[in-house]
Amino acid sequence: GDITQIDLRPGEQSGLKHAMNILQDIKGISFSWFKSKDVVRHSLVQKIVDAYDNQKPVQKGE
């Protein structure tokens, strides 16, 4: 899963985040976080990922 791709309403908890909290201390279970440089896809996809990573936060109403 990808916790940056959560589209829940405010106040609703992500099942992935919930599972991470419950399972984080269990031996044999681990989580991995990847960065833009870890993406091994078409170069255009890499540019899209970079564009989203570098975007300025959008204010409500914009």
Distance bins in CASP14 RR format, pairs under 12 A and 6 or more apart:
PFRMAT RR
TARGET T0000
AUTHOR 0000-0000-0000
RMODE 2
METHOD distances of the structure
MODEL  1
1 14 0 0 0 0 1 0 0 0 0 0 0
1 15 0 0 0 0 1 0 0 0 0 0 0
1 16 1 0 1 0 0 0 0 0 0 0 0
1 17 0 0 0 0 0 1 0 0 0 0 0
1 19 0 0 0 0 1 0 0 0 0 0 0
1 20 0 0 0 0 0 1 0 0 0 0 0
1 31 0 0 0 0 1 0 0 0 0 0 0
1 32 0 0 0 0 0 1 0 0 0 0 0
1 33 0 0 0 0 0 1 0 0 0 0 0
1 34 0 0 0 0 0 1 0 0 0 0 0
2 14 0 0 0 0 0 1 0 0 0 0 0
2 16 0 0 0 0 1 0 0 0 0 0 0
2 17 0 0 0 0 0 1 0 0 0 0 0
2 31 0 0 0 0 0 1 0 0 0 0 0
2 32 0 0 0 0 0 1 0 0 0 0 0
2 33 0 0 0 0 1 0 0 0 0 0 0
2 34 0 0 0 0 1 0 0 0 0 0 0
2 39 0 0 0 0 0 1 0 0 0 0 0
2 49 0 0 0 0 0 1 0 0 0 0 0
2 52 0 0 0 0 0 1 0 0 0 0 0
3 13 0 0 0 0 0 1 0 0 0 0 0
3 14 1 0 0 1 0 0 0 0 0 0 0
3 15 0 0 0 0 1 0 0 0 0 0 0
3 16 1 0 1 0 0 0 0 0 0 0 0
3 17 1 0 1 0 0 0 0 0 0 0 0
3 18 0 0 0 0 0 1 0 0 0 0 0
3 19 0 0 0 0 0 1 0 0 0 0 0
3 20 1 0 0 1 0 0 0 0 0 0 0
3 21 0 0 0 0 0 1 0 0 0 0 0
3 31 0 0 0 0 1 0 0 0 0 0 0
3 32 0 0 0 0 0 1 0 0 0 0 0
3 33 0 0 0 0 1 0 0 0 0 0 0
3 34 0 0 0 0 0 1 0 0 0 0 0
4 14 0 0 0 0 0 1 0 0 0 0 0
4 16 0 0 0 0 0 1 0 0 0 0 0
4 17 0 0 0 0 0 1 0 0 0 0 0
4 33 0 0 0 0 1 0 0 0 0 0 0
4 34 0 0 0 0 0 1 0 0 0 0 0
4 35 0 0 0 0 0 1 0 0 0 0 0
4 36 0 0 0 0 0 1 0 0 0 0 0
4 49 0 0 0 0 0 1 0 0 0 0 0
4 52 0 0 0 0 1 0 0 0 0 0 0
4 53 0 0 0 0 1 0 0 0 0 0 0
5 14 0 0 0 0 1 0 0 0 0 0 0
5 16 0 0 0 0 1 0 0 0 0 0 0
5 17 0 0 0 0 0 1 0 0 0 0 0
5 49 0 0 0 0 0 1 0 0 0 0 0
5 52 0 0 0 0 0 1 0 0 0 0 0
6 12 0 0 0 0 1 0 0 0 0 0 0
6 13 0 0 0 0 1 0 0 0 0 0 0
6 14 1 0 1 0 0 0 0 0 0 0 0
6 15 0 0 0 0 1 0 0 0 0 0 0
6 16 1 0 0 1 0 0 0 0 0 0 0
6 17 1 0 0 1 0 0 0 0 0 0 0
6 18 0 0 0 0 0 1 0 0 0 0 0
7 14 0 0 0 0 1 0 0 0 0 0 0
8 14 1 0 0 1 0 0 0 0 0 0 0
8 15 0 0 0 0 1 0 0 0 0 0 0
8 16 0 0 0 0 0 1 0 0 0 0 0
8 17 0 0 0 0 1 0 0 0 0 0 0
8 18 0 0 0 0 0 1 0 0 0 0 0
11 17 0 0 0 0 0 1 0 0 0 0 0
12 18 0 0 0 0 0 1 0 0 0 0 0
13 19 0 0 0 0 0 1 0 0 0 0 0
13 20 0 0 0 0 0 1 0 0 0 0 0
13 21 0 0 0 0 1 0 0 0 0 0 0
13 22 0 0 0 0 0 1 0 0 0 0 0
14 20 0 0 0 0 1 0 0 0 0 0 0
14 21 0 0 0 0 0 1 0 0 0 0 0
15 21 0 0 0 0 1 0 0 0 0 0 0
15 22 0 0 0 0 1 0 0 0 0 0 0
15 23 0 0 0 0 0 1 0 0 0 0 0
16 22 0 0 0 0 0 1 0 0 0 0 0
16 23 0 0 0 0 0 1 0 0 0 0 0
16 31 0 0 0 0 1 0 0 0 0 0 0
17 23 0 0 0 0 0 1 0 0 0 0 0
17 24 0 0 0 0 0 1 0 0 0 0 0
17 31 0 0 0 0 0 1 0 0 0 0 0
18 24 0 0 0 0 0 1 0 0 0 0 0
19 26 0 0 0 0 0 1 0 0 0 0 0
19 29 0 0 0 0 1 0 0 0 0 0 0
19 31 0 0 0 0 1 0 0 0 0 0 0
20 26 0 0 0 0 0 1 0 0 0 0 0
20 29 0 0 0 0 1 0 0 0 0 0 0
20 30 0 0 0 0 0 1 0 0 0 0 0
20 31 1 0 0 1 0 0 0 0 0 0 0
20 32 0 0 0 0 0 1 0 0 0 0 0
20 33 0 0 0 0 0 1 0 0 0 0 0
21 29 0 0 0 0 0 1 0 0 0 0 0
21 31 0 0 0 0 0 1 0 0 0 0 0
22 29 0 0 0 0 1 0 0 0 0 0 0
22 31 0 0 0 0 0 1 0 0 0 0 0
23 29 1 0 1 0 0 0 0 0 0 0 0
23 30 0 0 0 0 1 0 0 0 0 0 0
23 31 0 0 0 0 1 0 0 0 0 0 0
24 30 0 0 0 0 1 0 0 0 0 0 0
24 31 1 0 0 1 0 0 0 0 0 0 0
25 31 0 0 0 0 0 1 0 0 0 0 0
32 38 0 0 0 0 1 0 0 0 0 0 0
34 40 0 0 0 0 1 0 0 0 0 0 0
34 41 0 0 0 0 0 1 0 0 0 0 0
34 49 0 0 0 0 0 1 0 0 0 0 0
34 53 0 0 0 0 0 1 0 0 0 0 0
35 46 0 0 0 0 0 1 0 0 0 0 0
35 49 0 0 0 0 1 0 0 0 0 0 0
35 50 0 0 0 0 0 1 0 0 0 0 0
35 53 0 0 0 0 1 0 0 0 0 0 0
36 45 0 0 0 0 0 1 0 0 0 0 0
36 46 1 0 0 1 0 0 0 0 0 0 0
36 47 0 0 0 0 1 0 0 0 0 0 0
36 48 0 0 0 0 0 1 0 0 0 0 0
36 49 1 0 1 0 0 0 0 0 0 0 0
36 50 1 0 1 0 0 0 0 0 0 0 0
36 51 0 0 0 0 0 1 0 0 0 0 0
36 52 0 0 0 0 1 0 0 0 0 0 0
36 53 1 0 1 0 0 0 0 0 0 0 0
36 54 0 0 0 0 1 0 0 0 0 0 0
37 46 0 0 0 0 1 0 0 0 0 0 0
37 49 0 0 0 0 1 0 0 0 0 0 0
37 50 0 0 0 0 1 0 0 0 0 0 0
37 53 0 0 0 0 0 1 0 0 0 0 0
38 46 0 0 0 0 0 1 0 0 0 0 0
38 49 0 0 0 0 1 0 0 0 0 0 0
39 45 1 0 0 1 0 0 0 0 0 0 0
39 46 1 0 1 0 0 0 0 0 0 0 0
39 47 0 0 0 0 0 1 0 0 0 0 0
39 48 0 0 0 0 1 0 0 0 0 0 0
39 49 1 0 1 0 0 0 0 0 0 0 0
39 50 0 0 0 0 1 0 0 0 0 0 0
39 52 0 0 0 0 0 1 0 0 0 0 0
39 53 0 0 0 0 0 1 0 0 0 0 0
40 46 0 0 0 0 1 0 0 0 0 0 0
40 49 0 0 0 0 0 1 0 0 0 0 0
41 47 0 0 0 0 0 1 0 0 0 0 0
41 48 0 0 0 0 1 0 0 0 0 0 0
41 49 0 0 0 0 1 0 0 0 0 0 0
41 50 0 0 0 0 0 1 0 0 0 0 0
42 48 0 0 0 0 1 0 0 0 0 0 0
42 49 0 0 0 0 0 1 0 0 0 0 0
43 49 0 0 0 0 0 1 0 0 0 0 0
43 50 0 0 0 0 0 1 0 0 0 0 0
44 50 0 0 0 0 0 1 0 0 0 0 0
44 51 0 0 0 0 0 1 0 0 0 0 0
45 51 0 0 0 0 0 1 0 0 0 0 0
45 52 0 0 0 0 0 1 0 0 0 0 0
46 52 0 0 0 0 0 1 0 0 0 0 0
46 53 0 0 0 0 0 1 0 0 0 0 0
47 53 0 0 0 0 0 1 0 0 0 0 0
47 54 0 0 0 0 0 1 0 0 0 0 0
48 54 0 0 0 0 0 1 0 0 0 0 0
48 55 0 0 0 0 0 1 0 0 0 0 0
49 55 0 0 0 0 0 1 0 0 0 0 0
52 58 0 0 0 0 0 1 0 0 0 0 0
55 62 0 0 0 0 0 1 0 0 0 0 0
56 62 0 0 0 0 0 1 0 0 0 0 0
END
